[in-house]
Amino acid sequence: MWDVIAGAIAQTTGQELGNVERRSVGGGCINQAYRLQDSTRRAFFVKLNRAERLGMFEAEALGLREMRQAGAIAIPTPLCWGVAESSSYIVLEWLDLAGRGPEAWEAMGRSLAAMHRWRNEDQQNNPRFGWDRDNTIGATPQPNGWMGSWVEFFRDRRLGFQLKLARRNGGNFPWGESLLEAVPTLLAGHNPQPSILHGDLWSGNAAIASDGRPVIFDPATYWGDREADLAMTELFGGFPARFYRGYNDEWALDSGYDQRKTLYNLYHILNHFNLFGGGYGSQASAMARSLL
């Protein structure tokens, strides 16, 4: 398997790998992850999963490429991906993530705002919400079919989809239909422009590189309301206060964000219920009650 991956890297970079050293590194709870380094000290980040998960890595690579087009924030370059024996793999540029300092997190906020402001030619000519392909949020499928209305997209492609999965997984959420009916009211008067989103922006998917650059990775990319990215940064430990200062200095959030962030984060809590069960169901119900 590793010979196949090394060959794919060589074909992509135009340089053979010699005397490759491999060590296991942290890569989240879904994939196995490794650092490869050859005798020239070139290093690569490799993630592995089952062969049938190749589509997940393809979508990740294309999402990274789309975000990189903005040129606003450091994002690892996807080099190659494929299947080797019984495993799918993706190879990314290796970035040393050892940086510290509040100024760097303020720069992270400014850089994310700049990425959110960026528009490709398609979005300039035909603003809409979604993406060219479906992807995953964690291990959960994430449908991204294009829609012209953010209200309809978030109701149907995000909350509605997760609630359907929750029912299949034994969730008892009697408030589900009422909440879906309330989405147009909860988002009334809010007309966001489509922004390229990371889509899974919690503290485990953002860091400061050793050279001080802000970095984001492991996306669930789509075009949506920028506030959905900001909302998730407040889950699971949150980002440093300087991050929010930097973001608002670059592009201030609209009034009503505090209510909308609960709605947007309900999507992620429902996803965690579908992935892990447990107390996430109670947390989702409490959030829904506060919205209704």
C-alpha positions as CSV (number, residue, x, y, z in Angstrom):
1,M,0.0,0.0,0.0
2,W,2.7,2.5,1.0
3,D,4.6,1.9,-2.2
4,V,1.4,2.8,-4.2
5,I,1.0,6.0,-2.1
6,A,4.7,6.9,-2.5
7,G,4.4,6.4,-6.3
8,A,1.4,8.7,-6.5
9,I,3.3,11.4,-4.6
10,A,6.2,11.0,-6.9
11,Q,4.0,11.2,-10.0
12,T,2.3,14.4,-8.6
13,T,5.5,16.2,-7.5
14,G,7.8,14.9,-10.2
15,Q,10.3,13.6,-7.6
16,E,10.9,10.1,-6.4
17,L,10.7,9.6,-2.6
18,G,13.8,8.0,-1.1
19,N,14.2,6.3,2.4
20,V,10.7,7.2,3.5
21,E,10.1,7.4,7.3
22,R,6.5,7.0,8.5
23,R,4.9,7.8,11.8
24,S,1.4,7.9,13.1
25,V,0.0,11.3,14.0
26,G,-3.4,12.6,15.2
27,G,-6.0,12.8,12.5
28,G,-9.4,12.9,14.2
29,C,-11.7,10.1,15.1
30,I,-12.6,9.1,11.5
31,N,-9.3,8.5,9.7
32,Q,-5.9,7.1,10.4
33,A,-3.2,9.7,9.8
34,Y,0.5,9.6,9.2
35,R,3.5,11.9,8.5
36,L,5.7,10.7,5.7
37,Q,9.2,12.2,5.3
38,D,11.9,11.2,2.8
39,S,15.6,11.6,2.8
40,T,15.4,15.1,1.3
41,R,13.2,16.1,4.4
42,R,10.1,16.6,2.3
43,A,7.1,15.8,4.5
44,F,3.6,14.9,3.7
45,F,0.4,14.3,5.6
46,V,-1.5,11.1,4.7
47,K,-5.0,10.1,5.8
48,L,-6.4,6.6,5.3
49,N,-9.9,5.1,5.4
50,R,-11.8,2.2,3.9
51,A,-11.6,2.0,0.1
52,E,-15.3,2.8,-0.2
53,R,-14.7,6.2,1.5
54,L,-12.7,7.6,-1.5
55,G,-15.5,10.0,-2.3
56,M,-15.1,11.6,1.1
57,F,-11.4,12.3,0.3
58,E,-12.2,13.5,-3.2
59,A,-14.7,16.0,-1.8
60,E,-12.2,17.1,0.8
61,A,-9.5,17.8,-1.8
62,L,-11.9,19.7,-4.1
63,G,-13.1,21.7,-1.1
64,L,-9.6,22.6,-0.1
65,R,-8.9,23.7,-3.6
66,E,-12.0,25.9,-3.7
67,M,-11.1,27.6,-0.5
68,R,-7.5,28.1,-1.6
69,Q,-8.7,30.1,-4.6
70,A,-9.6,32.9,-2.2
71,G,-6.0,33.4,-1.3
72,A,-7.0,34.6,2.1
73,I,-5.8,32.1,4.6
74,A,-3.3,29.2,4.7
75,I,-4.9,25.9,3.6
76,P,-2.9,22.7,3.0
77,T,-2.5,21.8,-0.6
78,P,-4.1,18.5,-1.6
79,L,-1.6,16.6,-3.7
80,C,-3.2,13.3,-4.6
81,W,-5.8,10.8,-3.5
82,G,-6.9,7.3,-4.6
83,V,-7.2,3.7,-3.5
84,A,-4.3,1.5,-2.4
85,E,-5.2,-2.1,-1.7
86,S,-8.1,-2.0,0.7
87,S,-7.7,1.6,1.8
88,S,-8.5,5.0,0.3
89,Y,-6.0,7.8,0.9
90,I,-5.4,11.5,0.5
91,V,-2.0,13.1,0.6
92,L,-1.7,16.8,1.7
93,E,1.1,19.3,2.1
94,W,2.6,18.9,5.6
95,L,2.3,22.1,7.7
96,D,4.0,22.4,11.1
97,L,1.2,23.6,13.5
98,A,3.1,24.9,16.5
99,G,2.4,28.6,16.5
100,R,1.1,30.6,19.4
101,G,0.1,34.2,20.2
102,P,-3.1,36.3,20.4
103,E,-2.0,38.4,17.4
104,A,-2.1,35.2,15.2
105,W,-5.6,34.5,16.2
106,E,-6.7,38.0,15.4
107,A,-5.1,37.5,12.0
108,M,-7.1,34.2,11.8
109,G,-10.3,36.2,12.2
110,R,-9.4,38.8,9.6
111,S,-8.3,36.1,7.2
112,L,-11.5,34.1,7.6
113,A,-13.5,37.3,6.9
114,A,-11.5,37.9,3.8
115,M,-12.2,34.3,2.6
116,H,-15.9,34.8,3.3
117,R,-15.9,38.0,1.2
118,W,-14.3,36.3,-1.8
119,R,-16.5,35.4,-4.8
120,N,-15.6,33.2,-7.7
121,E,-16.9,34.1,-11.2
122,D,-19.9,31.7,-10.9
123,Q,-21.1,33.3,-7.7
124,Q,-20.6,36.7,-9.1
125,N,-22.9,35.8,-12.0
126,N,-25.3,33.5,-10.3
127,P,-25.3,33.8,-6.5
128,R,-26.7,30.6,-4.8
129,F,-26.3,28.3,-1.9
130,G,-24.8,24.8,-1.9
131,W,-22.0,23.2,-3.9
132,D,-21.2,21.2,-7.1
133,R,-21.1,18.0,-5.1
134,D,-22.2,16.4,-1.8
135,N,-19.6,15.8,0.8
136,T,-19.5,14.8,4.5
137,I,-19.7,16.4,7.9
138,G,-17.6,14.1,10.0
139,A,-18.8,10.7,8.7
140,T,-22.3,11.9,7.9
141,P,-23.4,12.6,4.4
142,Q,-23.9,16.3,3.7
143,P,-26.2,17.1,0.7
144,N,-25.3,20.3,-1.1
145,G,-27.6,20.6,-4.1
146,W,-27.8,24.2,-5.2
147,M,-30.7,26.4,-4.1
148,G,-31.4,30.1,-4.6
149,S,-32.8,30.6,-1.1
150,W,-30.7,30.4,2.0
151,V,-33.8,29.8,4.1
152,E,-34.9,26.8,2.0
153,F,-31.3,25.5,1.8
154,F,-30.7,25.5,5.5
155,R,-34.2,24.2,6.3
156,D,-34.1,21.3,3.8
157,R,-30.4,20.5,3.2
158,R,-29.3,21.0,6.8
159,L,-31.8,20.8,9.6
160,G,-34.4,18.7,7.7
161,F,-31.8,16.2,6.6
162,Q,-30.3,15.8,10.1
163,L,-33.8,15.4,11.6
164,K,-34.6,12.6,9.1
165,L,-31.4,10.8,10.1
166,A,-32.2,11.3,13.8
167,R,-35.6,9.6,13.4
168,R,-33.9,6.6,11.8
169,N,-31.4,6.6,14.6
170,G,-34.1,6.5,17.3
171,G,-34.2,10.1,18.2
172,N,-37.4,11.4,19.7
173,F,-37.7,15.1,18.7
174,P,-41.4,16.0,18.6
175,W,-40.4,19.6,18.0
176,G,-38.8,18.8,14.6
177,E,-41.7,19.8,12.3
178,S,-42.5,22.9,14.3
179,L,-38.9,24.0,14.1
180,L,-38.7,23.5,10.4
181,E,-41.9,25.5,9.9
182,A,-40.3,28.3,12.0
183,V,-37.1,28.6,10.1
184,P,-38.5,31.3,7.7
185,T,-39.5,33.3,10.7
186,L,-36.3,32.8,12.6
187,L,-34.3,34.0,9.5
188,A,-36.8,36.7,8.5
189,G,-35.1,39.9,7.3
190,H,-31.7,38.1,7.1
191,N,-30.5,37.9,3.4
192,P,-26.9,36.8,3.4
193,Q,-24.8,36.7,0.3
194,P,-23.3,33.3,-0.4
195,S,-19.8,32.8,1.1
196,I,-17.4,29.9,0.7
197,L,-17.6,28.2,4.0
198,H,-15.2,25.8,5.8
199,G,-18.4,24.1,7.0
200,D,-16.8,22.2,10.0
201,L,-14.9,25.1,11.7
202,W,-14.4,24.0,15.3
203,S,-11.2,24.5,17.2
204,G,-9.8,21.1,16.1
205,N,-9.8,22.2,12.5
206,A,-7.9,25.5,12.9
207,A,-4.4,26.2,14.1
208,I,-1.5,28.6,13.9
209,A,1.5,27.4,11.8
210,S,5.0,27.5,13.3
211,D,5.7,30.5,11.0
212,G,2.7,32.4,12.5
213,R,0.2,31.9,9.6
214,P,-3.4,31.0,10.5
215,V,-4.4,27.6,9.0
216,I,-7.7,25.9,8.5
217,F,-8.1,22.3,7.3
218,D,-10.5,19.2,7.3
219,P,-13.4,21.1,5.7
220,A,-17.0,20.3,4.8
221,T,-17.1,23.0,2.2
222,Y,-20.1,24.6,0.6
223,W,-21.4,28.1,-0.2
224,G,-23.7,29.4,2.6
225,D,-24.2,32.1,5.2
226,R,-20.8,33.2,6.7
227,E,-22.5,33.2,10.1
228,A,-22.8,29.4,10.0
229,D,-18.9,29.2,10.1
230,L,-18.7,31.8,12.9
231,A,-21.4,30.0,14.9
232,M,-19.6,26.8,14.9
233,T,-16.4,28.4,16.2
234,E,-18.3,29.0,19.4
235,L,-19.0,25.3,19.9
236,F,-16.7,22.7,21.6
237,G,-14.5,25.1,23.5
238,G,-14.6,28.1,21.1
239,F,-11.9,30.2,19.6
240,P,-9.8,32.9,21.5
241,A,-11.5,36.3,21.9
242,R,-9.0,38.0,19.6
243,F,-10.3,35.8,16.7
244,Y,-13.7,37.4,17.0
245,R,-12.2,40.9,17.3
246,G,-10.2,40.4,14.1
247,Y,-13.2,39.1,12.2
248,N,-15.5,41.9,13.3
249,D,-12.8,44.5,12.5
250,E,-12.7,43.1,9.0
251,W,-16.4,42.4,8.4
252,A,-18.8,43.1,11.3
253,L,-21.6,40.5,11.9
254,D,-25.2,41.6,11.4
255,S,-27.7,42.2,14.2
256,G,-29.6,39.1,15.2
257,Y,-26.5,36.8,15.0
258,D,-26.9,35.7,18.6
259,Q,-30.3,34.1,17.8
260,R,-29.2,32.7,14.4
261,K,-26.1,31.1,15.8
262,T,-28.2,28.8,18.0
263,L,-30.2,27.8,14.9
264,Y,-27.1,27.2,12.9
265,N,-25.3,25.2,15.7
266,L,-28.4,23.0,16.1
267,Y,-27.3,21.4,12.8
268,H,-24.0,20.4,14.3
269,I,-25.5,19.1,17.6
270,L,-28.0,17.0,15.7
271,N,-25.1,15.7,13.6
272,H,-23.3,14.8,16.8
273,F,-26.4,13.0,18.0
274,N,-26.5,11.0,14.8
275,L,-22.8,10.2,15.1
276,F,-22.5,9.6,18.8
277,G,-25.9,9.6,20.5
278,G,-25.9,10.3,24.2
279,G,-26.5,13.7,25.7
280,Y,-26.5,15.4,22.3
281,G,-30.2,14.6,22.0
282,S,-31.0,16.5,25.1
283,Q,-28.8,19.4,24.1
284,A,-30.6,19.6,20.7
285,S,-34.0,19.6,22.4
286,A,-32.9,22.4,24.7
287,M,-31.7,24.5,21.8
288,A,-34.9,23.9,19.9
289,R,-37.0,25.0,22.8
290,S,-35.1,28.2,23.2
291,L,-35.7,28.9,19.5
292,L,-39.4,28.1,19.6
